[in-house]
């Protein structure tokens, strides 16, 4: 058998390379033949024809070779064109867009924090110990990302799903998918469904490769079913020094960098921001007087979505609606790097901004300021126990700890004499930096080598340190605990953190104490101080520089980098310094501010310019001074008439016509109109460039005539041109006027000031949960009735009951309301239903804050995180909203006949008064047996009210039940409960309470010590031991989140009160016992019987009092009959005996056959195997002969 047929690549780098090669060869051929039409070839003397001429002369050569392939090609091209088409969306991305929000989601314990730490290490070259709050980093020359860890509580997941641009679903490969993952995917589907990528972790726990391959295939298939076929899934192996391998993180970072975010409808219409910093600016005296007073807060963050207008109303998710008191734009704390010629980012451009992640050695909170002291700075050992003797090793460690200076300080103070008679060189005078810091920062190794020890003992620690976690549904998960490498970069990373903090602080550098910026082991700063002192002493007599006195000190100019450096140079710059040409240093490094030695020096007294009055006297002569004063001096200065050009280009008068003309000022050209034209032209160029995929100048006009722009391209181009014209018009406006007109554009870093915020928001603030501030449109401030298209989720355990409260998430808001389910009939009537239908949509009318049409929503019955079952109750869409709704309910009015007269009957029990009967005159009624009728009017009967006279199409009986169908309007309950979990106890404080409770109810033991009443032996948060049995805990508790006060259903209240549902006897389904109807005998008069013929007369015989003679007579057999009966019995006995013997022989034969059957089957199997083998050999030989024959012929 031959191998597989070669299949050429149709996509990829190799296929693209071959395609370009063929295209280049074809272009060279056409260029060589097209310019020499009519020329003679050197070989045959024929004319060289162009490709177009060859197509005209020989059309068959350029025809379709295969009709099937041509049809497939056209179909493929049409499919690609249709896939490209979509609803045109106007791209309003600003020049500097806000950082892309990358949300990392996953159940607890799957590795979300480790993924974020690894990405931050990759992007910013820094280690972070905490992943609280948004973490903004510069990921490329034109892109920034904001990493957010999704909280585990349901409200935090909802807020995170509304702001995520890219979602990384972290999945435990050893455990599989969990309920939180699918719940979050449903939240994403409702709120826009951004880009989703998966990350599989804990794959190193699989030791069998075949098992690992099978698990990967299964998880990928399930992941594709939920997202889409082809969704990207990354595989992360084990940890190295507390982080994932660099190559795997690099692959993930590359895919993040190329992701394109499609603007979602809701976000493009509403401004919003994720607060990365919160500041309480309430005066302290007011807080001291009343700790529970309303606070004045400031929230900071990037504007996203649409423009944020001034004096707008926003919704703080989990807190309520508030008016923005003041909006101010601040400098970008994490700006994009300046555009240069570098291909990659330098270390200075790798900025990070994470106020809530406690970067650096200072941590601020509302109560105190904490200073983190590195472990190597702690020189303290615990007191020894009296009576114990220290060993030699312990005594040596104690002696080392009692030293006053560290090893580095002693090395810096040490000196060495290189030459005899020369000065001693101090270690601090050396300019070289310690390269071990960079090495440790790059390779992820700590200075004290703790990570190296952890990595060497990784296998042993994996088997020794294990944690058993019991989930809510009773499952037990056992996972390995890795060292997180918190000490990594304690000294190296802190320096960069302080530099980044000081760069964007509000205070100027002159106001800071230079000693505050120095950290331990910063030898670079020390030698700079010494060098500065030496320079002052050497050049103290140098002439003063006027420019420095006026403009201030100017940083030294460097040819390779314009910005100054304080010793923390990039790695690339340090390496390239050794390979720079020597001859070019004198040319490229010359600074424009340096003195020219060829010119004479101006000797000035420096003390004469230290006076502030003298200094201010010449300030206005320079650009830093007051320009208005300079203009006044220019107006007062006498002007020379000869210098003016008014005589040459001034006003003149036509002597013939008497008309006067004035000179045109060419400098006052309409710049706004020119700017609009340039912006429109640039937008058109960009659109053509994006549509064609190449430069506009390189397009072929003939090709444009053959392939005109489609309707989709025309619509998209018109939209972009209109937006470009509006944007160009706004660019010509004053910045303040533009902000007042359109607001702050997306990408601006703003400060929102609020007044009258509840103090609970500050007290219970949790940085692990994102604080979302969403803008509201004008029609979203009021409250009214909304109609939804709702469908119960297929994984919810029960159908939903009418008027059971639900928690809705619509837009930015979360609130609880009471829905009224209904369906629309054919006639347009909205009919109320008691329960949601199975596997189909229904309508729901809810009272709450209004939301725009087609807004997605998701509903929950509870926000409890301890619930093991599916928590999403229903999903839907907003169809309509109004301040009133007409929902009808079917009502059957039942009555019984009071008096029956042929087709007329008097019905009672249906109405209570004659007035009600008058309202229903002419209404149709019906009996249970199906006889129809009509209500005529009220009957006047003494002593009874509400009796109606009705006519029927037939006579009814007294036992018939009469009813009529009617409709009554149902009022929607106006109940609206806003979910304000941000104002309640946070998850961290709740966890602390639970931890304190666990300590009081925990008995530590290393082994099982028998059964204890009320306790269970397990491994929990505090280790192995006896824990209080909490299996009887209430369902409504939320151990890991806030206790949100919500309305309970009637079923929950009855369950808590141990009350059953009320029983209505009329609603019980009792067994139907129908009494058999007995009809009276037919009575025929005697006179009529006499006149009837005999055949028609009733032939009725009276019942006998005793039996007849035949019935009472006995039958005695004769002797012959007795003998015949005896003979038959004997024959039957003989026959039964023969049958029993035959049955026994048959059973013995079957038993012998069953014993022989396995042997016969084995023999038959061997025979068939030999025959098959022989047949296969013959077939293989025949195939080889055919293959040889084909290769020869």
HUKA-V742540 format. One record per backbone hydrogen bond with DSSP energy under -0.5 kcal/mol. CO is the residue of the C=O (numbers start at 1). NH is the residue of the N-H. Records with the same first field share a line. If there is no record, write none. Layout:
CO->NH  NH
This chain:
6->8
12->16
13->17
14->18
15->19
16->20
17->21
18->22
19->23
20->24
21->25
22->26
23->27
24->28
25->29
26->30
27->31
28->32
29->33
30->34
31->35
34->37
36->39  48
39->48
41->45
46->41
47->49
48->38
50->54
51->55
52->56
53->57
54->58
58->61  62
59->62
60->63
66->70
67->71
68->72
69->73
70->74
71->75
72->76
73->77
74->78
75->79
76->80
77->81
78->82
79->83
80->84
81->85
90->92
95->97
100->102  146
101->103  165  166
102->148
103->105  168
104->150
105->170
107->110
111->115
112->116
113->117
114->118
115->119
116->120
117->121
118->122
119->123
120->124  125  126
121->125
134->136
135->147
136->353
137->139  145
143->139  140
144->100
145->137  147
146->102
147->135
148->104  150
153->157
154->158
155->159
156->160
157->161
158->162
159->163
160->163  164
165->195
166->103
167->169  197
168->105  170
169->171  199
171->173  201
172->175  176
176->172
178->181  182
179->183
180->184
181->185
182->186
183->187
184->188
185->189
186->190
187->191
188->193
189->192
195->167
197->169
198->234
199->171  201
200->236
201->173
202->205
203->206
205->207
207->209
208->212
209->213
210->214
211->215
212->216
213->217
214->218
215->219
216->220
217->221
218->222
219->223
220->224
221->225
222->226
223->227
228->231
232->198
234->200  236
236->203
238->245
240->243
243->240
245->249
246->250
247->251
248->252
249->253
250->254
251->255
252->256
253->257
254->258
256->259
259->261
260->262
264->268
265->269
266->269  270
270->306
271->775
272->304
273->275  773
275->771
277->300
279->281  298
283->286  287
284->288
285->289
286->290
290->293
295->297  757
296->281
297->754
298->279
299->752
300->276  277
301->750
303->747
304->272  306
307->309
308->744
309->312
312->324
313->776
314->316  322
315->317  774
316->319  320
318->982  983
320->316
322->314
323->325
326->753
328->751
330->749
332->335
346->349  350
349->351
351->138
353->136
354->357  359
355->358
357->130
361->372
363->370
368->365
370->363  372
371->373
372->374
374->377  378
375->378
377->379
378->380
385->388
391->395
392->396
393->397
394->398
395->399
396->400
397->401
398->402
400->403
406->410
407->411
408->412
409->413
410->414
412->428
414->427
416->418  425
419->422
424->426
425->416
426->429
427->430
433->435
434->437  438
435->439
436->440
437->441
438->442
439->443
440->444  445
446->449
449->453
450->454
451->455
452->456
453->457
455->458
457->461
458->462
459->463
460->464
461->465
464->466
465->481
467->469  479
469->471  477
471->474
475->471  477
477->469  479
479->467
480->482
485->488
487->490
489->493  494
491->495
492->496
493->497
494->498
495->499
496->500
497->501
498->502
499->503
500->504
502->505
508->511
509->512
512->514
513->516  517
514->517
515->518
519->522
521->523
522->526
523->527
524->528
525->529
526->530
527->531
528->532
529->533
530->534
531->535
532->536
533->537
534->538
535->539
537->540
539->542
544->546
545->549
546->550
547->551
548->552
567->569
570->574
571->575
572->576
573->577
575->578
576->579
577->580
582->585  586
584->588
585->589
591->594
595->597
596->599
601->603
602->604
604->606
605->608  609
606->609
607->610
611->615
612->616
613->617
614->618
615->618
616->620
618->621
619->622
622->625
625->627
626->630
627->631
628->632
629->633
630->634
631->635
632->636
633->637
640->643  644
641->644
645->648  649
646->650
652->661
653->655
654->658
659->654
661->652
664->666
665->668
667->669
669->671
670->674
671->675
672->676
673->677
674->678
675->679
676->680
677->681
678->682
679->683
680->684
681->685
682->686
683->687
684->688
685->689
686->690
687->691
688->692
689->693
695->698
696->699
699->701
700->704
701->705
702->706
703->707
706->708
710->714
711->715
712->716
713->717
714->718
715->719
716->720
717->721
718->722
719->723
720->724
721->725
722->726
723->727
724->728
725->729
726->730
727->731
728->732
730->733
734->738
735->739
736->740
737->741
738->742  743
739->743
744->308
745->748
748->303  750
749->330
750->301
751->328
752->299
753->325  326
754->297
757->295
758->761  762
759->762  763
760->764
762->765
765->767
766->769
767->133
770->772
771->275
772->317  774
773->273
774->315
777->780
778->781
782->850
784->848
785->882
786->788  846
787->879  880
788->790  844
789->877
790->842
791->875
793->796
800->836
801->804
803->805
804->819
806->808  817
807->860
808->810  815
809->858
810->813
813->810
814->979
815->808
816->977
817->806  819
819->803  821
820->845
821->833
822->843
823->825  831
825->828
829->825  831
830->888
831->823
834->802
837->840
842->790
843->822
844->788  846
845->820
846->786  848
848->784
852->855
855->878
856->811
857->876
858->809
859->873  874
860->807
864->867
871->861  873
873->793
874->859
875->791
876->857
877->789
878->854
880->787
882->785
885->887
887->970
888->832
889->968
891->893  966
892->894
893->964
895->962
896->908
899->906
901->904
902->956
903->952
904->901
905->907  950
906->898  899
907->948
908->896
913->917
914->918
915->919
916->920
918->921
920->923
923->935
925->933
926->963
927->930
930->932
931->927
932->953
933->925
934->936  951
935->922
937->949
939->941
941->944
944->941
946->911
947->939
948->907  950
949->936  937
950->905
951->934
957->960
960->897
961->928
962->895
963->926
964->893
966->891
968->889
970->887
973->975
975->818
976->978
977->816
978->980
980->983
981->984
986->990
987->991
988->992
989->993
990->994
991->995
992->996
993->997
994->998
995->999
996->1000
997->1001
998->1001
999->1002
1001->1028
1002->1004
1003->1026
1012->1015
1014->1029
1016->1018  1027
1018->1020  1025
1020->1023
1023->1020
1024->1005
1025->1018
1026->1003
1027->1016
1028->1030
1030->1033
1034->1037
1038->1041
1042->1044
1044->1046
1049->1053
1050->1054
1051->1055
1052->1056
1053->1057
1054->1059
1055->1058
1062->1064
1063->1065
1064->1067
1065->1068
1068->1070
1071->1073
1072->1074
1077->1079
1082->1084
1083->1085
1085->1089
1086->1090
1087->1091
1088->1092
1093->1096  1097
1098->1100
1099->1101
1108->1112
1109->1113
1114->1116
1118->1122
1119->1123
1120->1124
1121->1125
1122->1126
1123->1127
1124->1128
1125->1129
1126->1130
1127->1131
1128->1132
1129->1133
1130->1134
1131->1135
1132->1136
1133->1137
1134->1138
1135->1139
1136->1140
1137->1141
1138->1142
1139->1143
1140->1144
1141->1145
1142->1146
1143->1147
1144->1148
1145->1149
1146->1150
1147->1151
1148->1152
1149->1153
1150->1154
1151->1155
1152->1156
1153->1157
1154->1158
1155->1159
1156->1160
1157->1161
1158->1162
1159->1163
1160->1164
1161->1165
1162->1166
1163->1167
1164->1168
1165->1169
1166->1170
1167->1171
1168->1172
1169->1173
1170->1174
1171->1175
1172->1176
1173->1177
1174->1178
1175->1179
1176->1180
1177->1181
1178->1182
1179->1183
1180->1184
1181->1185
1182->1186
1183->1187
1184->1188
1185->1189
1186->1190
1187->1191
1188->1192
1189->1193
